[in-house]
């Protein structure tokens, strides 16, 4: 993660009076996963590539 993004996360957490962990957890919980289509059978085996 870039320093700019880390600082943005810190600032957002401070403005919302919460922790960075809570902000990240809320973001992850808000992600929509499609019920059909390209699903990974084992999500732990998924590798993110840029």
CNS distance restraints for C-alpha pairs under 8 A (distance, minus, plus):
assign (resid   1 and name CA) (resid   5 and name CA) 6.49 0.50 0.50
assign (resid   1 and name CA) (resid   6 and name CA) 6.61 0.50 0.50
assign (resid   2 and name CA) (resid   6 and name CA) 6.26 0.50 0.50
assign (resid   3 and name CA) (resid   7 and name CA) 6.06 0.50 0.50
assign (resid   4 and name CA) (resid   8 and name CA) 6.19 0.50 0.50
assign (resid   5 and name CA) (resid   9 and name CA) 6.15 0.50 0.50
assign (resid   6 and name CA) (resid  10 and name CA) 6.21 0.50 0.50
assign (resid   7 and name CA) (resid  11 and name CA) 6.08 0.50 0.50
assign (resid   8 and name CA) (resid  12 and name CA) 6.09 0.50 0.50
assign (resid   9 and name CA) (resid  13 and name CA) 6.13 0.50 0.50
assign (resid   9 and name CA) (resid  20 and name CA) 6.61 0.50 0.50
assign (resid  10 and name CA) (resid  14 and name CA) 6.18 0.50 0.50
assign (resid  10 and name CA) (resid  20 and name CA) 6.38 0.50 0.50
assign (resid  11 and name CA) (resid  15 and name CA) 6.14 0.50 0.50
assign (resid  12 and name CA) (resid  16 and name CA) 6.15 0.50 0.50
assign (resid  13 and name CA) (resid  17 and name CA) 5.86 0.50 0.50
assign (resid  13 and name CA) (resid  18 and name CA) 5.15 0.50 0.50
assign (resid  13 and name CA) (resid  19 and name CA) 5.55 0.50 0.50
assign (resid  13 and name CA) (resid  20 and name CA) 5.51 0.50 0.50
assign (resid  13 and name CA) (resid  23 and name CA) 6.56 0.50 0.50
assign (resid  14 and name CA) (resid  18 and name CA) 6.29 0.50 0.50
assign (resid  14 and name CA) (resid  19 and name CA) 7.46 0.50 0.50
assign (resid  18 and name CA) (resid  22 and name CA) 6.59 0.50 0.50
assign (resid  18 and name CA) (resid  23 and name CA) 7.30 0.50 0.50
assign (resid  19 and name CA) (resid  23 and name CA) 6.46 0.50 0.50
assign (resid  20 and name CA) (resid  24 and name CA) 6.23 0.50 0.50
assign (resid  21 and name CA) (resid  25 and name CA) 6.08 0.50 0.50
assign (resid  22 and name CA) (resid  26 and name CA) 6.06 0.50 0.50
assign (resid  23 and name CA) (resid  27 and name CA) 6.23 0.50 0.50
assign (resid  24 and name CA) (resid  28 and name CA) 6.18 0.50 0.50
assign (resid  25 and name CA) (resid  29 and name CA) 6.07 0.50 0.50
assign (resid  26 and name CA) (resid  30 and name CA) 6.17 0.50 0.50
assign (resid  27 and name CA) (resid  31 and name CA) 6.64 0.50 0.50
assign (resid  34 and name CA) (resid  39 and name CA) 7.68 0.50 0.50
assign (resid  35 and name CA) (resid  39 and name CA) 7.98 0.50 0.50
assign (resid  40 and name CA) (resid  46 and name CA) 7.14 0.50 0.50
assign (resid  42 and name CA) (resid  46 and name CA) 7.21 0.50 0.50
